[in-house]
Amino acid sequence: MKRKLFLLYILSCFITFSINGQSSQPTKEELTALKKLEKIYRITPFNVSEAQLEKARDYVKSCGISSKSGITDGIPLNIKGKVDKKLLLDISTTLGSLSSSSIKSDKELCRTFIDYILSQGITEQIDFTIPTNDYSTVRNLPKGFFISLQTATDRQKGEILKFLARILEFKNVYLSEDEYLSQINADVLTNVVPHYYTYAISRSEKEDAIKDLKAITRYLNRSTEYVPGEKDMLKPDGTGFHHKTHYNNYMYSYDSWIKAAYHLKGTPFRIDTEAFKHMRKAVISMYVMATRDKKDTRYTANSLSGRNPYGKNGVKVQVPCESFKKLIEIGADLQNEAFDEELASAYNFFFMANEYKVETKNYDGFFQFNYSPAGIYRNENWVVTMRSPTTKFWGAEIYNATNRFGRYQSHGSLEVMYEGSLAKSGCPADAMSGGWDWNVVPGTTTVHYTSWTEMMPAGNTSQRFDQYTKTSNFAGALAWDQIGLFAADFDQIDAWGKQVFEPTNLVFKKSVFAIDNMLFCMGSNIDASGNYKDNMITATNLFQEIKYPESGKLILDGNIINDGYRSVLESDRMRWIITPQSTGYIIPEGNDRLELIYDKQTSPKQTGADAQNPETTVTSAKAFLNHGVKIKDKSYFYIVIPNAKKDNISELSNVIEKSGSNNIYEILRRDSILHAFNYKPQSITAYSVFEPSQNINIGILKASATQLLLIVKEKGTSQISIAVCNPNLNPITDREFGWRSTPTYASIVLEGKWKNTRNNNNIKEENIDGNTKISFTLQEGEPLYFDLNK
């Protein structure tokens, strides 16, 4: 093993030297590949209109250019120090128009103009790099300069390329081993990498061009490495980061990466296998979070939308079918096979196709993404997403005139999405249109605002805000094939540098155990207090669905409910509901009052423009458990059943009500230390350990030294199987990456004497007073599985 690592190190040093060191003589294969890439990336002249040419000529004329004794001069350009991007855009547009002209005098004028801007010191004195998140500027500004290379003299060409290398920060592809990882940026992949290729293929010397192409390939490879902390882009669980957290909406950078890597297929500049594997995992992970479709109509939950609720492609998958297929071909090229089997199998599943002759893997089941943090439970035609923030992962991002009412979108959310259009899930087809009750996010626990203006940060449409927790980092999931556990310990912040909301001091603990196409949801220690209005209730929100033509009937306890209905239902008996979009809810007795509404509601657009006088009214079905106003130590329990059928849910409700749930489940404990739940049909117990405790004594678990998610499967009286993880990444401050995760050195004490019969090196057992202490190390929120025998 040591010899293998040493050889890999030597190989990486050789590759780095061959890129950063002296240019080597190009091979025939490299020259052929260079020609191919020239055809793809060269920016050619466009069909310029007479009006564009007149504007360009006038611009040059306005510069007062003159030449004396071979020296070109003119009206000074303001390019010393900081430069206005409009000036550079005007110069670029002028160059592009003149160079695209078929008139000889225009091309001569272009060269004169280039001499002028060079005389003004554009390559030496300018202090400007294009902000990579200024999408329009970064995509368009370089184009005119690149087009002008086909008109420029050799001397001018070299200076223009020097200028382009500076403003595009081409040095990124040559960063050292100590620098590059923290500099990976999703916006660079999306907006700048195509310019990098255009720059490289425009180099005068082929040796330089090929050296640059090798460096860009290395940049693509590096962009798929797992980056610690808050920095872009990929994380070990398959999530993609931007703006310091998991952000699917920005992962069109995957699509850009795939397109670039696809052009390298079959060339000496192809990406490496490890980079492909990381991108494959990232793309599959994104598809796991979304509904299926035969084409590209697939959606994720709104909790994953960042600052783009429902509209603006916030809930759409950013890697389309065409790019998925290209990634399959990239893998095939690396493996010298017809296709990458893992990705082809995933394609068949997610696109409901039989396009690739390979066994189709079933991606139904439970998945954990603790760098989100989220749990995904999927089956048949539905996907359930559970999510909650921490001190490092925000749950909502609020910008100027964007997502102004979105702070609750991940407050322990549980969203059920169905295949097809957003209407199939009862979601807003376009959040810009308003009508959605921003208080009632499915699955969340929230303090309901009675003023839309007060729900916006600082009560206006411009104040920035990201919804983090105040102190808690315990939120995430534990996946075990077809079952899983999600939990969140939440304490709400109300500040962004300064206080931007009236504090409600909302806290709660939540757990969701998913098994047999049901989700058992429990909450405890729900508190809310402060100087806010006395008409603002705290509620756990079950569902909200907008009525569409394709919506079905709302059913309460077997009876059809027509719209125009509002009712407060007491908790003296069990209730069950099937929503118009077919999600079932069983609410046992003992909960707080259930409010069920199927009626018109009016709410503002997500921009906040109509916050004081909302313009949009829709009919919506929604329900929530009303915990009261300014509450202390409230709790709840309910069951969610996606794609519910009336007869099945009625039968299940009757069984639970008549037997007191004894035949199906038992809530073993629900407090600030622990949520423990036993599912009797499979002899499985799930534990959300919110705080370390030496006195648990629930089921087989007697103690835990740390926070944990734990699932125990009993196999008779002498064998158990265990799944465990800690979604708390134990972040510590890091100067380079903002923060880093650190391991959890965990131990649990189990009742009785148990042995590690499979010699699992990841655990260590120790008998203590007739019980068994199991010690293990958990990292990156990843799960650990092991079996024990008596």
FENLIN-V907161 format. One record per backbone hydrogen bond with DSSP energy under -1.0 kcal/mol. CO is the residue of the C=O (numbers start at 0). NH is the residue of the N-H. E is the energy in kcal/mol with one decimal. If there is no record, write none. Layout:
[[CO;NH;E] [CO;NH;E]]
//
This chain:
[[0;4;-2.4] [1;5;-2.3] [2;6;-2.3] [3;7;-2.3] [4;8;-2.1] [5;9;-2.4] [6;10;-2.5] [7;11;-2.5] [8;12;-2.2] [9;13;-2.2] [10;14;-2.5] [11;15;-2.5] [12;16;-2.6] [13;17;-2.6] [14;18;-1.3] [15;19;-3.2] [16;20;-2.9] [26;30;-2.2] [27;31;-2.1] [28;32;-2.2] [29;33;-2.3] [30;34;-2.0] [31;35;-1.8] [32;36;-2.5] [33;37;-2.2] [34;38;-1.7] [35;39;-1.2] [36;40;-2.8] [37;41;-2.0] [45;47;-1.6] [48;52;-2.1] [49;53;-2.6] [50;54;-2.0] [51;55;-2.1] [52;56;-2.9] [53;57;-2.5] [54;58;-2.0] [55;59;-2.3] [56;60;-2.5] [57;61;-2.1] [59;62;-1.2] [60;63;-1.6] [62;74;-3.3] [65;72;-3.2] [67;70;-2.0] [70;67;-2.5] [72;65;-2.6] [76;78;-2.0] [80;126;-1.7] [83;87;-1.2] [84;88;-2.5] [85;89;-2.5] [86;90;-2.2] [87;91;-2.7] [88;92;-2.7] [89;93;-2.2] [90;94;-2.5] [91;95;-2.7] [92;96;-2.3] [93;97;-2.4] [94;98;-2.4] [95;99;-1.2] [102;106;-1.6] [103;107;-2.2] [104;108;-2.3] [105;109;-2.2] [106;110;-2.0] [107;111;-2.2] [108;112;-2.5] [109;113;-2.3] [110;114;-2.4] [111;115;-2.0] [112;116;-2.5] [113;117;-2.4] [114;118;-2.4] [115;119;-1.2] [116;121;-1.6] [117;120;-1.8] [120;124;-2.9] [124;80;-1.2] [130;133;-1.8] [132;134;-1.3] [133;137;-2.8] [134;138;-1.8] [135;139;-1.8] [136;140;-2.8] [139;142;-1.0] [141;145;-2.4] [142;146;-2.7] [143;147;-1.9] [146;149;-1.6] [147;150;-1.8] [147;151;-2.5] [152;156;-3.0] [153;157;-2.1] [154;158;-1.6] [155;159;-2.7] [156;160;-2.4] [157;161;-1.6] [158;162;-2.2] [159;163;-2.8] [160;164;-2.6] [161;165;-1.4] [162;166;-2.4] [163;167;-2.2] [164;169;-2.4] [165;168;-1.1] [166;129;-2.2] [168;171;-2.3] [169;172;-1.7] [170;173;-1.9] [171;174;-1.1] [175;178;-1.2] [175;179;-2.1] [179;182;-1.5] [184;188;-1.6] [185;189;-2.0] [186;190;-3.0] [187;191;-2.0] [187;192;-2.2] [191;195;-1.9] [192;196;-2.0] [193;197;-1.9] [194;198;-2.9] [195;199;-2.5] [196;200;-2.6] [199;202;-1.4] [204;208;-2.1] [205;209;-2.7] [206;210;-2.1] [207;211;-2.4] [208;212;-2.3] [209;213;-2.1] [210;214;-1.8] [211;215;-2.4] [212;216;-2.1] [213;217;-2.2] [214;218;-2.1] [215;219;-2.4] [216;220;-2.6] [217;221;-3.0] [218;222;-1.8] [220;223;-1.6] [221;224;-1.7] [227;230;-1.0] [232;240;-3.7] [233;226;-2.3] [234;237;-2.2] [238;234;-1.9] [239;246;-2.6] [241;244;-1.3] [244;241;-2.3] [246;249;-1.3] [247;250;-2.0] [249;252;-1.3] [250;253;-1.3] [251;255;-2.0] [252;256;-2.4] [253;257;-2.9] [254;258;-2.3] [255;259;-2.2] [256;260;-2.9] [257;261;-2.5] [258;262;-1.4] [261;264;-1.2] [263;266;-2.0] [266;269;-1.5] [271;275;-1.9] [272;276;-2.4] [273;277;-2.1] [274;278;-2.2] [275;279;-2.9] [276;280;-2.2] [277;281;-2.1] [278;282;-2.6] [279;283;-2.5] [280;284;-2.4] [281;285;-1.9] [282;286;-2.1] [283;287;-2.4] [284;288;-1.2] [286;289;-1.3] [295;297;-1.3] [298;290;-2.1] [300;303;-1.6] [301;304;-2.2] [304;307;-1.7] [308;310;-3.8] [310;313;-2.0] [312;315;-1.1] [314;299;-2.7] [319;323;-2.2] [320;324;-2.3] [321;325;-1.7] [322;326;-2.3] [323;327;-1.7] [324;328;-2.0] [325;329;-2.2] [326;330;-2.1] [327;331;-2.1] [328;332;-2.4] [329;333;-1.8] [330;334;-2.0] [331;335;-1.2] [331;336;-2.1] [339;343;-2.6] [340;344;-2.6] [341;345;-1.9] [342;346;-2.5] [343;347;-2.2] [344;348;-1.6] [345;349;-2.9] [346;350;-2.5] [347;352;-2.1] [348;351;-1.1] [349;292;-1.7] [355;357;-2.2] [364;377;-2.6] [366;375;-2.8] [368;371;-1.5] [368;373;-2.2] [372;387;-1.2] [373;368;-2.6] [374;385;-2.7] [375;366;-2.9] [376;383;-3.4] [377;364;-2.2] [378;381;-2.6] [380;418;-2.1] [381;378;-2.0] [382;416;-2.9] [383;376;-2.6] [384;414;-2.3] [385;374;-2.2] [386;412;-1.5] [389;468;-1.3] [392;389;-2.3] [395;466;-2.3] [397;464;-1.8] [398;401;-2.0] [401;398;-1.5] [402;405;-1.8] [405;408;-2.0] [407;410;-1.7] [409;411;-2.7] [410;444;-1.4] [412;386;-1.3] [414;384;-2.2] [416;382;-2.3] [420;423;-1.0] [421;424;-1.2] [421;426;-2.1] [422;425;-1.2] [425;545;-2.9] [429;432;-1.9] [430;433;-1.3] [430;605;-1.1] [435;437;-1.1] [436;439;-1.2] [438;440;-1.1] [440;443;-2.0] [441;413;-2.5] [443;540;-3.0] [445;538;-3.0] [452;455;-1.1] [455;458;-2.6] [456;459;-1.7] [460;400;-3.4] [464;397;-2.8] [465;467;-1.1] [466;394;-3.0] [467;492;-1.2] [472;474;-1.1] [473;488;-2.6] [475;486;-2.4] [477;484;-2.3] [479;482;-1.8] [480;365;-2.9] [482;479;-2.7] [483;513;-2.9] [484;477;-2.7] [485;511;-2.9] [486;475;-2.3] [487;509;-2.6] [489;507;-1.9] [490;469;-2.8] [493;499;-2.2] [493;500;-1.5] [497;495;-3.3] [499;457;-3.3] [503;528;-2.3] [505;491;-2.5] [506;526;-1.8] [507;489;-3.0] [508;523;-2.3] [509;487;-2.2] [510;521;-2.7] [511;485;-2.7] [512;519;-2.9] [513;483;-1.8] [514;517;-1.7] [517;514;-2.4] [518;639;-2.6] [519;512;-2.3] [520;637;-2.2] [521;510;-2.5] [522;635;-1.9] [523;508;-2.0] [525;633;-2.1] [526;506;-2.1] [532;535;-1.1] [536;447;-2.9] [537;626;-2.4] [538;445;-2.6] [539;624;-2.9] [540;442;-2.9] [542;622;-1.9] [544;620;-3.0] [547;550;-1.9] [553;560;-3.5] [554;577;-2.1] [555;558;-2.4] [558;555;-2.9] [564;597;-3.3] [566;595;-2.4] [568;593;-2.7] [570;589;-1.8] [574;586;-3.3] [575;556;-3.3] [576;584;-2.8] [577;554;-2.5] [578;581;-2.3] [579;551;-2.7] [581;643;-2.5] [582;578;-2.7] [583;640;-2.8] [584;576;-2.6] [585;638;-2.4] [586;574;-2.3] [592;625;-2.7] [593;568;-3.8] [594;623;-1.8] [595;566;-2.2] [596;621;-2.8] [597;563;-3.2] [597;564;-2.3] [598;619;-2.6] [600;617;-2.4] [604;607;-1.8] [605;403;-2.8] [607;610;-1.7] [615;602;-1.7] [617;600;-2.8] [618;546;-3.2] [619;598;-1.7] [620;544;-2.8] [621;596;-2.9] [622;541;-2.0] [622;542;-1.3] [623;594;-3.0] [624;539;-1.8] [627;537;-3.0] [630;527;-2.0] [633;525;-2.1] [635;522;-2.0] [637;520;-3.1] [638;585;-2.4] [639;518;-2.4] [640;583;-3.2] [644;648;-2.6] [645;649;-2.0] [646;650;-2.2] [647;651;-2.4] [648;652;-2.3] [649;653;-2.1] [650;654;-2.3] [651;655;-2.5] [652;656;-2.7] [653;657;-2.6] [654;658;-2.3] [655;660;-1.3] [658;661;-1.4] [660;663;-1.6] [660;664;-2.4] [663;679;-2.1] [665;677;-2.7] [668;675;-2.8] [672;689;-1.9] [672;690;-1.3] [673;670;-2.3] [674;687;-3.0] [675;667;-1.7] [675;668;-1.6] [676;685;-3.0] [677;665;-1.9] [678;683;-2.0] [682;713;-2.5] [683;678;-3.5] [684;711;-2.7] [685;676;-2.5] [686;709;-2.4] [687;674;-1.9] [687;689;-1.0] [688;707;-1.6] [692;703;-2.9] [697;700;-1.6] [699;750;-2.8] [700;697;-2.3] [701;695;-2.6] [702;748;-2.2] [703;692;-2.3] [707;688;-2.8] [708;724;-2.0] [709;686;-3.3] [710;722;-2.3] [711;684;-2.3] [712;720;-2.4] [717;789;-2.2] [718;714;-3.1] [719;787;-2.7] [720;712;-3.0] [721;785;-2.1] [722;710;-2.6] [723;783;-2.4] [724;708;-2.8] [728;741;-2.2] [731;739;-2.4] [733;737;-1.5] [736;229;-1.9] [736;738;-1.5] [737;733;-1.3] [739;731;-2.5] [743;745;-1.2] [743;777;-2.6] [745;775;-2.5] [746;704;-2.6] [747;773;-3.0] [748;701;-3.0] [748;702;-1.3] [749;771;-2.5] [754;756;-1.5] [754;788;-2.2] [755;758;-1.4] [759;762;-1.4] [763;774;-3.0] [765;772;-3.6] [767;770;-2.0] [770;767;-3.0] [771;749;-3.2] [772;765;-1.7] [773;747;-2.2] [774;763;-2.0] [775;745;-2.1] [777;743;-3.0] [778;781;-2.5] [783;723;-2.1] [785;721;-3.0] [787;719;-2.5] [788;754;-3.4]]
//
